[in-house]
Amino acid sequence: MKASIKDVLIYLLIAFFLLSTVFGRVLWFPFNISVVSGYSMYPAITPGDVVVGVHKDLTGFNVGDVVVWCGTLTHCIIHRVFKIGTDYVITKGDNNPLPDPPLTLALVKYRVILRVPAVLWIPLLTSLLVTYLYMKRGTILRLLYGLREVEVFTYLAFLFINVLVISLVPINYLSVPTVLTTPSITLERVTLSSNGAEAVIKYNLRDLSLMYVENCVIAVEDAAFYCGAQVSNDSVIVEIPRKIYAIAISKPLTHVHFSLRVSLDKGFLDGEYSVPLSWSRLVVEPSGPSLLVFNPNYGPVNVSYIRVQYVGLDEVFGTPKPLGVEVLEPFTVDGGRSYRLLIEGRGTYAYVTMRYYVGGAFVEEQRKVEFE
């Protein structure tokens, strides 16, 4: 019995469907057709819908795309891309509260380009199948009449289906005992670097890994600033901008507060932390005909008043005599930096008085500078 062109086309369509649904998970195939089960992508995709995907090598994928990734030959997930890293990708179901654990880029197979609702394809496929069986009823009846041993035929058919299903399920040949551990994370300490540029948050981790910092915000009074942060093994390093200290030292504040959202390999961590601040007086030392002013604080200190009293010696009696007073321009010393204040060489020596604000109070410093 010779098959018609219509039959050949139907057989090719069935073969294409099988290749795209089954073999596309194992071998490279340009298209994939999958039937959705579950409500993780509801309401964008509902159970029973058919999605059509194109291989990622042909289209690529970006954040926001719906992709098909397969953990095993029989377990594939259809979720939306949440984040893409250098060698990993994180997906999330639209209806799930949390993203999936990070997975390698190789596990992503297809990018979904089309969704066919179940209410559309199921009635259509059923009507086409019923129509085809009705048109081929004569051939089917003759085939069944030729198979007199119906029991043998049924047994062989179910045996083939069982072998096909079992072959797609991975088998563990070694018996491995299952050990369940409870992931945990606790804060060990929060420290500030010697120059105040970074705050280091160290954790105690159990069956957990820090992946990346999703959000970092520093709060100062009523203002909030985004901050840079990165993961280093079991710690998070937070960069503290200098402008934070400029605000803190003018108040003054005793702590800097910041909040983090850290992505873990098994979820997320939201935390709020603070680092203590202490303010010190300037270190002022005479250095020849000048004063060397060092600021040990993290923030800048503004010296708002500088008064210089010049003193000479009487030529007859050798006693001190005032030569005049001069008020110099204010200056600012950045945190951790030094400033050299030059004094004009007038007379024998001079008394320099400086006033500045630090630690919530005004401070007055006086030093003697000798010219000879």
C-alpha positions as CSV (number, residue, x, y, z in Angstrom):
1,M,0.0,0.0,0.0
2,K,1.6,3.2,-1.2
3,A,1.3,6.3,1.1
4,S,-0.1,9.5,-0.3
5,I,1.7,12.9,-0.2
6,K,-0.7,14.0,2.5
7,D,0.3,11.0,4.7
8,V,3.9,11.7,4.1
9,L,3.5,15.3,5.3
10,I,1.6,14.1,8.4
11,Y,4.3,11.6,9.2
12,L,7.0,14.3,8.7
13,L,5.1,16.7,11.0
14,I,4.9,14.0,13.7
15,A,8.6,13.3,13.4
16,F,9.4,17.0,13.6
17,F,7.3,17.2,16.8
18,L,9.1,14.3,18.4
19,L,12.5,15.6,17.5
20,S,11.7,19.0,18.9
21,T,10.2,17.8,22.1
22,V,12.4,14.8,23.0
23,F,15.6,14.8,21.1
24,G,16.0,18.6,21.4
25,R,16.8,18.1,25.1
26,V,19.8,15.8,24.3
27,L,21.0,16.9,20.8
28,W,21.3,20.3,19.3
29,F,18.0,21.2,17.6
30,P,17.0,24.6,16.2
31,F,13.4,24.5,17.7
32,N,11.7,23.2,20.7
33,I,8.0,22.6,21.5
34,S,7.1,22.1,25.1
35,V,3.8,21.6,27.1
36,V,3.7,23.7,30.3
37,S,2.8,22.2,33.6
38,G,2.5,24.2,36.9
39,Y,1.7,27.8,37.8
40,S,5.2,29.2,38.2
41,M,4.7,31.5,35.2
42,Y,1.1,32.4,35.8
43,P,-0.6,34.4,34.4
44,A,1.8,34.9,31.5
45,I,1.9,31.2,30.8
46,T,-0.7,28.7,32.2
47,P,-0.7,24.9,32.6
48,G,-1.5,23.2,29.3
49,D,-0.1,26.0,27.1
50,V,2.4,25.1,24.4
51,V,5.5,27.2,24.0
52,V,7.8,27.3,21.0
53,G,11.5,28.1,21.7
54,V,14.4,28.9,19.4
55,H,17.9,27.6,20.3
56,K,19.9,30.2,22.2
57,D,22.8,29.9,19.7
58,L,20.5,31.4,17.1
59,T,18.8,34.2,19.0
60,G,20.7,34.6,22.3
61,F,18.8,35.9,25.4
62,N,18.7,38.8,27.7
63,V,17.2,39.8,31.1
64,G,13.4,39.6,30.8
65,D,13.3,36.9,28.2
66,V,11.5,33.6,28.9
67,V,13.9,30.6,28.4
68,V,13.9,26.9,28.7
69,W,16.6,25.3,30.8
70,C,17.1,21.6,31.5
71,G,18.6,20.2,34.6
72,T,18.2,16.6,33.4
73,L,16.8,14.9,30.3
74,T,13.3,14.7,31.9
75,H,13.3,17.9,34.0
76,C,13.1,21.2,32.1
77,I,12.1,24.6,33.5
78,I,10.4,27.5,31.6
79,H,11.2,30.7,33.6
80,R,12.1,34.3,32.9
81,V,15.7,35.5,33.0
82,F,16.3,37.5,36.2
83,K,20.1,38.2,36.1
84,I,23.0,37.3,33.8
85,G,26.5,37.0,35.2
86,T,29.8,36.2,33.5
87,D,29.4,32.5,33.7
88,Y,25.9,32.0,35.3
89,V,22.3,33.0,34.9
90,I,19.5,33.3,37.4
91,T,15.9,32.8,36.4
92,K,12.6,33.3,38.2
93,G,9.0,32.3,37.7
94,D,6.7,35.3,37.4
95,N,4.4,33.7,40.1
96,N,7.3,32.6,42.4
97,P,8.3,34.7,45.4
98,L,12.0,34.1,45.0
99,P,14.4,33.5,42.0
100,D,15.9,30.1,41.2
101,P,19.4,29.2,42.3
102,P,22.2,30.3,39.9
103,L,22.8,27.9,37.0
104,T,25.5,27.6,34.4
105,L,24.9,29.2,31.0
106,A,25.2,25.8,29.3
107,L,21.9,24.6,30.9
108,V,19.9,27.2,29.1
109,K,18.7,25.6,25.8
110,Y,16.0,27.8,24.2
111,R,14.5,31.2,24.2
112,V,10.6,31.2,24.1
113,I,9.2,33.1,21.1
114,L,5.6,31.9,21.0
115,R,2.9,30.7,23.3
116,V,-0.2,28.8,22.1
117,P,-2.9,28.7,24.8
118,A,-4.3,25.3,25.8
119,V,-7.9,26.4,24.9
120,L,-6.7,26.9,21.3
121,W,-4.4,24.0,20.5
122,I,-6.2,21.1,22.4
123,P,-9.5,21.4,20.6
124,L,-7.8,22.0,17.3
125,L,-5.5,19.0,17.7
126,T,-8.4,16.8,18.9
127,S,-10.5,17.7,15.9
128,L,-7.6,17.1,13.4
129,L,-6.9,13.7,15.0
130,V,-10.5,12.6,15.0
131,T,-10.9,13.8,11.4
132,Y,-7.7,11.9,10.3
133,L,-8.8,8.7,12.1
134,Y,-12.2,8.9,10.5
135,M,-10.7,9.3,7.0
136,K,-8.4,6.3,7.7
137,R,-11.0,4.2,9.4
138,G,-10.9,1.5,6.7
139,T,-7.1,1.2,6.9
140,I,-7.2,1.1,10.7
141,L,-9.9,-1.6,10.7
142,R,-7.9,-3.8,8.3
143,L,-4.8,-3.4,10.5
144,L,-6.6,-4.4,13.6
145,Y,-8.2,-7.3,11.8
146,G,-4.8,-8.5,10.8
147,L,-3.5,-8.4,14.4
148,R,-5.5,-11.4,15.7
149,E,-3.3,-11.7,18.8
150,V,-4.5,-8.4,20.4
151,E,-3.0,-9.3,23.7
152,V,0.5,-9.7,22.3
153,F,0.2,-6.4,20.4
154,T,-1.0,-4.6,23.5
155,Y,1.8,-6.1,25.6
156,L,4.5,-5.1,23.1
157,A,3.1,-1.5,22.8
158,F,3.2,-0.9,26.6
159,L,6.6,-2.5,26.8
160,F,8.0,-0.1,24.3
161,I,6.4,2.9,26.1
162,N,7.9,1.7,29.5
163,V,11.4,1.2,28.0
164,L,11.2,4.7,26.4
165,V,10.2,6.4,29.7
166,I,12.8,4.5,31.8
167,S,15.6,5.3,29.4
168,L,15.0,9.0,29.8
169,V,15.3,8.9,33.6
170,P,18.9,9.2,35.0
171,I,19.9,6.2,37.2
172,N,22.3,6.4,40.2
173,Y,24.4,3.3,40.1
174,L,25.9,3.9,43.5
175,S,23.9,4.2,46.7
176,V,24.7,7.5,48.2
177,P,23.4,8.3,51.8
178,T,21.4,11.5,51.9
179,V,22.5,14.1,54.5
180,L,20.2,17.1,55.0
181,T,21.9,20.2,56.3
182,T,20.2,23.5,57.3
183,P,21.7,26.5,55.6
184,S,22.5,29.3,58.1
185,I,24.2,32.7,58.1
186,T,25.3,34.8,61.1
187,L,27.1,38.1,61.3
188,E,30.6,37.8,62.7
189,R,31.8,41.5,62.7
190,V,31.7,44.8,60.9
191,T,35.0,46.7,60.7
192,L,36.2,49.9,59.1
193,S,39.4,50.1,57.1
194,S,42.3,52.2,58.3
195,N,41.5,55.0,55.8
196,G,37.8,54.7,56.2
197,A,37.2,54.1,52.5
198,E,35.7,50.6,53.1
199,A,33.5,48.8,55.6
200,V,34.0,45.0,55.8
201,I,31.1,42.8,56.8
202,K,32.2,39.3,57.7
203,Y,29.7,36.4,58.0
204,N,29.7,32.9,59.3
205,L,28.3,30.7,56.5
206,R,27.0,27.1,56.7
207,D,26.0,25.4,53.4
208,L,25.6,28.9,51.8
209,S,27.6,31.0,49.4
210,L,27.6,34.7,48.8
211,M,26.9,35.5,45.1
212,Y,26.7,39.2,44.6
213,V,25.4,42.4,46.1
214,E,22.1,43.5,44.5
215,N,21.6,46.7,46.4
216,C,23.6,48.9,48.8
217,V,22.3,52.1,50.4
218,I,24.0,54.4,53.0
219,A,21.7,56.5,55.3
220,V,23.0,59.7,56.8
221,E,20.4,61.7,58.7
222,D,17.4,62.1,56.3
223,A,19.5,61.5,53.1
224,A,20.3,58.2,51.4
225,F,23.1,57.4,49.0
226,Y,23.7,54.4,46.8
227,C,27.1,52.7,47.5
228,G,29.3,50.3,45.7
229,A,29.8,46.8,47.2
230,Q,31.3,43.5,46.2
231,V,31.5,40.0,47.6
232,S,34.9,38.5,48.7
233,N,34.6,34.9,49.9
234,D,32.6,35.1,53.2
235,S,32.6,38.9,53.4
236,V,31.0,41.9,51.7
237,I,33.2,45.0,51.1
238,V,31.2,48.3,51.1
239,E,32.7,51.4,49.6
240,I,32.0,54.5,51.7
241,P,32.2,57.8,49.7
242,R,34.1,60.7,51.2
243,K,31.0,62.9,51.0
244,I,29.4,60.7,53.7
245,Y,32.1,61.7,56.2
246,A,31.8,65.4,55.2
247,I,28.1,65.2,56.3
248,A,28.8,63.1,59.3
249,I,31.6,65.3,60.7
250,S,29.5,68.5,60.4
251,K,26.7,67.1,62.6
252,P,28.5,65.3,64.1
253,L,27.3,61.7,63.8
254,T,28.6,58.7,65.9
255,H,27.6,56.0,63.4
256,V,27.1,55.5,59.7
257,H,24.2,53.2,58.8
258,F,23.8,51.2,55.6
259,S,21.5,48.5,54.3
260,L,22.4,45.6,51.9
261,R,20.6,43.0,49.8
262,V,22.9,40.1,49.1
263,S,22.1,37.3,46.7
264,L,23.0,33.9,48.0
265,D,23.1,30.6,46.2
266,K,20.0,29.6,48.2
267,G,18.0,32.9,48.4
268,F,18.6,36.4,49.5
269,L,19.9,38.2,52.6
270,D,18.5,41.7,53.6
271,G,20.5,43.3,56.4
272,E,21.1,46.6,58.1
273,Y,24.5,47.5,59.6
274,S,26.3,50.4,61.2
275,V,29.9,51.3,61.9
276,P,31.0,53.6,64.8
277,L,32.7,56.9,64.1
278,S,35.1,58.8,66.4
279,W,36.4,62.3,65.9
280,S,39.8,63.6,66.9
281,R,41.5,67.0,67.1
282,L,44.0,68.1,64.4
283,V,47.7,67.3,64.9
284,V,49.5,70.6,64.7
285,E,53.4,70.6,64.7
286,P,55.8,73.5,64.0
287,S,58.1,72.8,61.1
288,G,60.5,75.7,60.4
289,P,58.7,78.9,59.5
290,S,55.4,76.9,59.1
291,L,52.9,74.7,60.8
292,L,52.2,71.2,59.6
293,V,48.5,70.4,60.2
294,F,47.4,66.7,60.0
295,N,43.8,65.6,60.0
296,P,43.4,62.1,61.5
297,N,39.7,62.0,60.8
298,Y,37.9,60.4,57.8
299,G,36.1,63.6,56.9
300,P,37.4,67.1,56.1
301,V,38.0,69.7,58.8
302,N,37.7,73.4,58.1
303,V,40.0,75.7,60.0
304,S,37.8,78.8,60.0
305,Y,40.0,81.3,61.9
306,I,43.8,81.8,61.8
307,R,45.4,84.7,63.8
308,V,49.2,85.3,63.7
309,Q,50.8,87.5,66.5
310,Y,54.3,88.6,65.3
311,V,56.9,89.2,68.1
312,G,60.3,90.8,67.9
313,L,63.1,91.6,70.4
314,D,63.9,95.1,71.7
315,E,67.4,96.1,70.4
316,V,68.4,97.7,73.7
317,F,66.9,95.5,76.4
318,G,66.3,92.3,74.4
319,T,62.7,92.1,75.6
320,P,59.8,90.8,73.4
321,K,57.8,93.5,71.7
322,P,54.7,93.0,69.5
323,L,55.1,93.7,65.9
324,G,51.6,93.3,64.7
325,V,48.7,90.9,64.1
326,E,47.6,89.3,60.9
327,V,44.4,87.2,60.2
328,L,45.0,84.6,57.4
329,E,42.6,83.0,55.0
330,P,40.7,79.9,56.2
331,F,41.7,76.5,54.8
332,T,40.4,72.9,54.8
333,V,42.3,69.7,55.5
334,D,40.9,66.6,53.9
335,G,40.6,63.4,55.9
336,G,43.8,61.6,56.4
337,R,45.8,64.4,54.7
338,S,48.2,67.1,55.8
339,Y,48.3,70.8,55.1
340,R,51.4,73.1,55.5
341,L,50.5,76.6,56.7
342,L,53.3,79.0,55.8
343,I,53.9,82.0,58.2
344,E,55.6,85.1,56.9
345,G,59.0,85.6,58.6
346,R,58.4,88.9,60.4
347,G,60.3,89.5,63.6
348,T,61.8,86.8,65.7
349,Y,58.9,84.4,66.2
350,A,55.1,84.4,66.1
351,Y,52.2,82.9,68.0
352,V,49.6,81.2,65.7
353,T,46.1,80.7,66.9
354,M,43.7,78.4,65.0
355,R,40.0,77.6,65.6
356,Y,38.0,74.8,64.0
357,Y,34.9,72.7,64.6
358,V,35.2,68.9,65.2
359,G,33.4,66.3,67.3
360,G,30.5,68.7,68.0
361,A,32.6,71.4,69.6
362,F,34.9,74.3,68.6
363,V,38.6,73.7,69.3
364,E,41.4,76.3,69.6
365,E,45.0,75.5,69.0
366,Q,48.0,77.8,69.6
367,R,51.6,77.1,68.5
368,K,54.8,79.1,68.5
369,V,56.7,79.4,65.2
370,E,60.3,80.7,65.3
371,F,62.0,82.4,62.4
372,E,65.6,82.6,63.7
